[in-house]
Amino acid sequence: MTARAVCAARRSMGARWAPLVLMVVLLALPSAQAQAPEPLPSFEASGDFDETANNLIRIGFFTVANTSLYEIHYAGSNFTSLAERDANLLANGFAGVADAWVRVTDEPGVPATDNFRAAELMRCWWTEAETPELDLLNVETSSNWTETNYTGDDATYVFPDFEGTPHAPTRATAIICDLPGVARGMEVWFGITPVDADGAKVTEGLFVLSAITLAESARPGDIDMTPIIGWLAAISLSVVLTLFILRATTKRRGDKAGPLMIMPAMLMLALLTFYPVGYGIYISFTDQTASNYGDAEWVGLDNYDALQSDDYDYDGDGDPGFWRAFQFTLLWTFGCVFFHVVLGLAFAMLLESGLIGKTAWRTVLLVPWAVPAYISTLMWKGMLNQYGVVNELLGTSINFLGTNGWAKTSVIFVNIWLGFSFMTMTISGGLQSVPRNIYEAADVDGVGGWSKFRHLTLPMLMPTIVPVTMLGFIWTFNLFAVIYLLTGGGPDLYYGEPGGTDILVTFVFDIAFGPNGGLYGLAAAWSVVILVMLVVMSSFYLWLTKGGETLVD
Amino acid sequence: MSIDLASRWYTPLTLLLSKWLLWVCLIQAVLYVGLHWMRAELGEYPTVLSMLVIGSLLALHAISTRPPQTAQPQRYVEALIGGVTLSAGAMWGYLAHAASERGVLMIDMWFLFPSMLTGGSVVWFTFSHRTWFYAEHDLERSEAGLADVRTKWPRWVQLMKQVLMVHLAAFALLPPFWVVLLSLSPGNGLNFVGPGEWSLEHYRFHLGGDNFFLWLRNSILVAVGTTLLGLFIAFPAAYGFSRYRFRGRNVGLFAFLVVQMFPGALILVPYFLVMKGFGLLDSWFGLMLAYTVTALPLCVWMMKGFFDSIPKELEEAAIVDGCSQLQIFTRIMFPLSLPAVAVTALFSFLAAWNEFLLALTFLSTDSKYTLPIGVTSVATGQSPQWGAFAAISILVSIPVVLLFIVFQRYLVDGMTAGSVKG
């Protein structure tokens, strides 16, 4: 399979979470609505089974004349009006209360270029057949149906507008669309309101369909292992193994006992670390994707070529994005680690300089490290919102996470907040082990403050700073959650190219599990490249700290 | 005439203090320029900002920390002008803000108030130390002043440190503070309300609902399972590495060291496929295995380090007394190494408790979600529920933060021994 074929496979997959499997069943329930004197007779829906799609529900409906916009409201509980739906929200959990729109227009929209990925848009098909059938199962291949075009590079004239709302022409007689944001295994209700050009409802009332997503029943292949049993089995197995080894080692203490004792740990390491790494290197040479699992072919170096090939230059700017992501990875890593170390050093010296209430302050500074990283990241996501507290405090109105430069600054800033605390704790621990008397001697000799720092403190701290800096470097290089949760790699996401804040690991995740994902072979090739970079850095680290020799005594 | 050492070194406490405050004002002025650039509306602020910068620069230049040995009236005047400019600039800025649409924000006060005070103080201090600028030193006064500096200066330094720490604490605590406020505010938006309107609806929502307890149970199952499994495997391994010399020992230790440095993000794809092959995707057991093998190197290294510090003679004596290997473990090594085992357990537990990426990749059924994925699902997606997210964050964070505070020393040491977070 060539790189171009890989690319084609990638485009063809509308999977939000490719590896997951979801069955969507729509039950037509034209339930009578209070404010609907004349329910649209044409509402209809049928079942859909889509192996690659997840978190999606596919619905279809016939169009109503004089409509310029269909408002689709959905929620996890039944509702007869929008107010009722919103009121039910708290009582029914995070049932994915959401709205979607389909615009009806004959004017071409703005091509999708900015701030969203094609696959994150709602997919939408329309037909102009006189007696349309809502063939939800085969709509993707049916010749009667036209998909609303998101790419802007071929003949169909219907583009999504800048909000990502799909368009359908006025001559469409029926519309089918995939609605995202539905939790798995959950019942969903819909209401569709046709709205005319003046914003008035074409027909009164909401038309509620009922739909059920059945996730678990559509999950073939996975072994249904009751977790508790697995849990107990693992523990009892390791107890038995430990006892067995201990018994065995009692008899032949000395020569064979050591290897026997480390055997379980080494086995586990081999099976769950070295084997996956080797397997990863192997699949990086195959065309493994989500859809041909277990049936991959050897493609040699195609995946490595593809990293820089024009096939991945989706936005046609002559840059497929590898180097862009790589550059930001370096900026991100060096920027974060630099500020971590500088701030950590400064704050640690402040803490250890005879500060009154040191223990209390130390505890306060511990908080950013102690709060789970995913929670702090989400906190910052809320605070950095355009209408969030940061803008309120500063008196600004900046879209921190939505404009390229600010998003880059923001992710680095947030990670500095997340990491400075650990660095402060570590360095202040190192400072405590610096003997006080050398400073007394320096004072007697009249050494100035800067010289004391430069020639006494810093050299004494080096054994602490060098290892944590290098470890911090490796962690930051691989830090996934912060960028994933703050910006998702955006802004400026365009199809499968890395966005403004994508670093290598977040982009690998996107290739493998993201909206356009499922390209395991390509993702593995990226991982191998990153692995090589890290091996180089780690060897440098080991060489620098002489860790290889001193740690293994 | 004797050499007047005191006069040669004497700088009044207030002038030393002014110097520090002026530096602070200068830094603030530069930051303030940045803030106005972010606000993208300048108006009359270029004048205000340059007054702040020029004022503090002038005064800084005028006040040296070494006493003048000749009369320097020009510096005296410069300091006065600098102080007046700084203060006037700050006041002008305040008035301009008050007249503007936005009004005076807290952050504007934070920027302007110190400059106002400092400018005024510099004028006052300069005025009251005219003789110092004119080098009319008086031995007695100088000696008294030096003594004053000596006793009072450290206190001022301490005060400045405390002020700095207050700012640092604000920086560290602002997000948690915001989340606490948000969790007490009704509604699921990003706005919070004052204490009068606080409600516990979000807490009630989680504690009265199912999701929170479901995710909590899942997390506890996975984290406790990881900890136990990890200890059972790591304990004998660490003992083996510590007590025996055999071929391949160094290679084994080195393997554990190297593995520790490759975080999960790298082997994610093959991991996923291998787990899929084993049929362990979307199961707690698969997650547990993955977490155990991630935490294993650290556990082995930490316990090995501790075992190395337990004298071998204890075991030799036990062997002479006829102990079996099992008895050595249960009666000697385990009780002796209990602190190390506890810390190691805490490590595996926290690592599993906070892990995000593998759980995100492996789990697809929401009834199996662990807390990180559950909490994230509340705050992301089509309609983030910020209020509910804030409440569940508080519920999840408090026990973890307490654990960190209690065990901070061990955690710092352990973290440097290897990688857990990330």
Contacts between the chains, C-beta under 8 A, distances in Angstrom:
chain1	res1	chain2	res2	distance
A	17	B	364	7.0
A	19	B	272	7.1
A	19	B	276	7.4
A	19	B	281	7.5
A	19	B	364	7.6
A	20	B	364	4.3
A	54	B	364	7.5
A	89	B	188	7.9
A	90	B	201	7.4
A	90	B	205	6.0
A	93	B	209	6.4
A	93	B	210	7.9
A	93	B	211	6.1
A	94	B	211	7.6
A	94	B	377	6.6
A	94	B	378	5.8
A	94	B	381	7.6
A	94	B	385	6.0
A	94	B	388	7.4
A	96	B	381	6.8
A	96	B	382	6.3
A	96	B	383	7.7
A	97	B	382	7.7
A	97	B	383	5.6
A	98	B	382	4.1
A	98	B	383	6.2
A	180	B	382	7.3
A	181	B	381	5.8
A	181	B	382	3.9
A	183	B	366	5.9
A	183	B	377	7.9
A	184	B	364	7.0
A	184	B	365	6.6
A	184	B	366	6.0
A	185	B	365	7.0
A	185	B	366	7.0
A	185	B	367	7.7
A	215	B	364	7.4
A	215	B	365	6.4
A	216	B	365	6.4
A	219	B	282	7.8
A	221	B	279	7.6
A	222	B	279	5.9
A	222	B	281	6.2
A	222	B	282	6.3
A	222	B	283	8.0
A	223	B	279	3.3
A	223	B	280	7.7
A	225	B	279	7.1
A	225	B	280	7.5
A	225	B	283	5.6
A	225	B	285	6.2
A	227	B	221	7.0
A	227	B	283	5.5
A	227	B	284	3.9
A	227	B	285	5.5
A	227	B	368	7.8
A	228	B	221	7.8
A	230	B	283	6.8
A	230	B	284	7.3
A	230	B	285	3.4
A	230	B	288	8.0
A	231	B	221	6.7
A	231	B	225	5.0
A	231	B	284	6.8
A	231	B	285	6.2
A	231	B	288	7.0
A	234	B	225	7.0
A	234	B	229	5.5
A	234	B	285	6.6
A	234	B	288	6.9
A	234	B	289	7.5
A	235	B	225	7.3
A	235	B	228	5.6
A	235	B	229	6.3
A	235	B	232	7.0
A	238	B	229	6.0
A	238	B	232	4.0
A	238	B	233	5.9
A	239	B	232	6.4
A	242	B	232	5.7
A	242	B	235	7.7
A	242	B	236	5.8
A	243	B	326	6.9
A	245	B	236	6.2
A	246	B	236	7.3
A	246	B	324	7.6
A	246	B	325	4.6
A	246	B	326	4.5
A	246	B	329	6.4
A	247	B	324	7.9
A	247	B	325	7.5
A	247	B	326	7.1
A	249	B	325	4.9
A	250	B	324	4.7
A	250	B	325	4.2
A	250	B	326	7.1
A	253	B	319	7.6
A	253	B	325	7.0
A	254	B	244	7.7
A	255	B	246	7.7
A	257	B	240	7.1
A	257	B	244	6.0
A	257	B	325	7.5
A	258	B	240	4.5
A	258	B	241	7.6
A	258	B	243	7.2
A	258	B	244	2.8
A	258	B	245	7.3
A	258	B	246	4.3
A	258	B	249	6.8
A	259	B	240	7.3
A	259	B	244	8.0
A	259	B	246	5.5
A	259	B	248	7.2
A	260	B	240	7.4
A	261	B	236	4.2
A	261	B	237	6.1
A	261	B	239	6.0
A	261	B	240	3.1
A	261	B	244	7.4
A	262	B	236	7.5
A	262	B	237	4.5
A	262	B	240	4.4
A	262	B	241	6.3
A	262	B	252	5.9
A	264	B	233	4.9
A	264	B	236	7.2
A	264	B	237	7.0
A	265	B	233	5.1
A	265	B	234	6.3
A	265	B	236	7.8
A	265	B	237	3.7
A	265	B	256	8.0
A	265	B	296	6.0
A	265	B	300	6.3
A	266	B	237	7.6
A	266	B	252	6.2
A	266	B	255	7.7
A	268	B	233	6.2
A	268	B	289	7.9
A	268	B	292	7.1
A	268	B	293	5.4
A	268	B	296	6.5
A	269	B	255	6.5
A	269	B	256	7.2
A	269	B	259	6.4
A	269	B	293	6.5
A	269	B	296	6.7
A	269	B	297	7.9
A	272	B	271	7.9
A	272	B	274	7.6
A	272	B	289	6.3
A	272	B	290	6.9
A	272	B	293	4.2
A	273	B	259	5.4
A	273	B	267	7.1
A	273	B	293	5.8
A	275	B	274	6.7
A	276	B	267	5.0
A	276	B	270	4.0
A	276	B	271	5.0
A	276	B	273	7.9
A	276	B	274	4.9
A	277	B	267	5.6
A	277	B	270	6.7
A	279	B	270	4.6
A	279	B	273	6.8
A	279	B	274	6.1
A	280	B	267	5.9
A	280	B	269	6.1
A	280	B	270	3.3
A	283	B	269	7.4
A	283	B	270	6.6
A	283	B	273	6.9
A	288	B	273	7.5
A	293	B	273	7.8
A	293	B	276	7.3
A	347	B	168	6.5
A	350	B	161	6.3
A	350	B	164	6.7
A	350	B	165	7.1
A	350	B	168	7.9
A	353	B	161	7.1
A	354	B	158	7.8
A	355	B	158	7.6
A	355	B	161	5.6
A	355	B	162	7.7
A	355	B	165	6.9
A	356	B	158	6.1
A	356	B	162	6.9
A	357	B	162	7.7
A	357	B	165	8.0
A	361	B	165	5.1
A	361	B	168	7.8
A	361	B	169	7.0
A	362	B	408	7.7
A	363	B	405	5.6
A	363	B	408	7.7
A	364	B	168	8.0
A	364	B	169	4.6
A	364	B	172	6.0
A	364	B	173	6.5
A	365	B	168	6.7
A	365	B	169	7.4
A	365	B	172	5.6
A	366	B	404	6.0
A	366	B	405	6.2
A	366	B	408	5.8
A	367	B	172	5.5
A	367	B	173	6.2
A	367	B	176	6.2
A	367	B	401	6.5
A	368	B	172	5.2
A	369	B	404	6.9
A	370	B	397	7.8
A	370	B	400	6.3
A	370	B	401	4.3
A	370	B	403	7.8
A	370	B	404	3.4
A	370	B	405	6.9
A	371	B	175	8.0
A	371	B	176	6.5
A	371	B	397	5.1
A	371	B	400	7.3
A	371	B	401	6.2
A	372	B	353	7.6
A	372	B	354	4.5
A	372	B	372	7.0
A	372	B	396	6.8
A	372	B	397	6.4
A	372	B	400	5.9
A	373	B	354	6.7
A	373	B	356	7.5
A	373	B	421	6.8
A	374	B	354	7.2
A	374	B	356	4.9
A	374	B	372	5.1
A	374	B	375	6.9
A	374	B	376	6.1
A	375	B	375	6.5
A	375	B	393	4.7
A	375	B	396	6.6
A	375	B	397	5.8
A	376	B	175	6.1
A	378	B	375	7.4
A	378	B	376	6.8
A	378	B	379	4.6
A	378	B	380	7.7
A	378	B	389	6.4
A	378	B	393	7.3
A	379	B	175	4.2
A	379	B	176	7.3
A	379	B	178	6.8
A	379	B	179	5.3
A	379	B	393	7.0
A	380	B	175	6.1
A	381	B	379	7.2
A	382	B	178	7.7
A	382	B	182	7.4
A	382	B	190	5.8
A	382	B	379	7.2
A	382	B	384	7.7
A	382	B	386	5.5
A	382	B	389	7.5
A	383	B	174	7.8
A	383	B	175	6.2
A	383	B	178	5.9
A	385	B	190	5.6
A	387	B	190	5.9
A	388	B	190	5.4
A	389	B	178	5.5
A	389	B	190	7.3
A	389	B	192	8.0
A	393	B	105	7.4
A	393	B	106	7.1
A	393	B	107	5.7
A	394	B	35	6.3
A	394	B	38	6.6
A	394	B	39	7.5
A	394	B	105	7.9
A	394	B	107	6.0
A	395	B	35	7.9
A	395	B	39	6.1
A	395	B	102	5.5
A	395	B	105	4.8
A	395	B	107	6.6
A	395	B	108	7.2
A	396	B	35	7.7
A	396	B	38	4.9
A	396	B	39	5.1
A	396	B	40	7.9
A	398	B	38	6.3
A	417	B	171	7.5
A	417	B	172	7.8
A	417	B	175	7.5
A	421	B	172	6.8
A	422	B	412	7.7
A	422	B	415	6.6
A	422	B	421	7.4
A	425	B	408	6.8
A	425	B	412	4.7
A	426	B	412	5.7
A	426	B	415	7.1
A	426	B	416	5.8
A	429	B	409	7.6
A	429	B	412	5.3
A	429	B	413	7.3
A	464	B	416	7.5
A	467	B	416	6.5
A	468	B	416	5.9
A	471	B	261	7.4
A	471	B	416	7.6
A	471	B	419	6.0
A	474	B	261	5.7
A	474	B	263	7.3
A	474	B	419	7.3
A	475	B	263	6.7
A	475	B	419	6.2
A	475	B	421	6.9
A	475	B	422	4.1
A	478	B	263	4.4
A	478	B	265	4.5
A	478	B	266	6.5
A	478	B	422	6.4
A	479	B	422	5.8
A	480	B	265	4.9
A	480	B	356	7.6
A	480	B	357	5.0
A	481	B	356	4.7
A	481	B	357	6.5
A	485	B	376	6.7
A	485	B	380	7.2
A	505	B	265	4.1
A	505	B	266	7.4
A	508	B	265	7.3
A	508	B	268	7.3
A	508	B	269	7.2
A	509	B	265	7.3
A	509	B	268	6.8
A	509	B	357	7.8
A	509	B	361	7.9
A	512	B	268	7.0
A	512	B	269	4.9
A	512	B	272	7.2
A	513	B	272	7.7
A	513	B	361	6.1
A	520	B	269	5.4
A	520	B	272	7.9
A	520	B	273	6.4
A	523	B	269	4.7
A	524	B	269	5.2
A	524	B	270	6.5
A	527	B	266	5.5
A	527	B	267	7.0
A	527	B	268	7.4
A	527	B	269	5.9
A	527	B	270	7.7
A	530	B	266	6.0
A	531	B	262	7.4
A	531	B	266	5.7
A	534	B	261	7.5
A	534	B	262	6.6
A	534	B	266	7.0
A	538	B	258	7.1
A	538	B	261	5.3
A	541	B	261	7.8
A	547	B	257	7.3
A	548	B	254	7.0
A	551	B	253	7.5
A	551	B	257	6.0
A	552	B	250	4.9
A	552	B	253	4.8
A	552	B	254	5.5
A	552	B	257	7.3
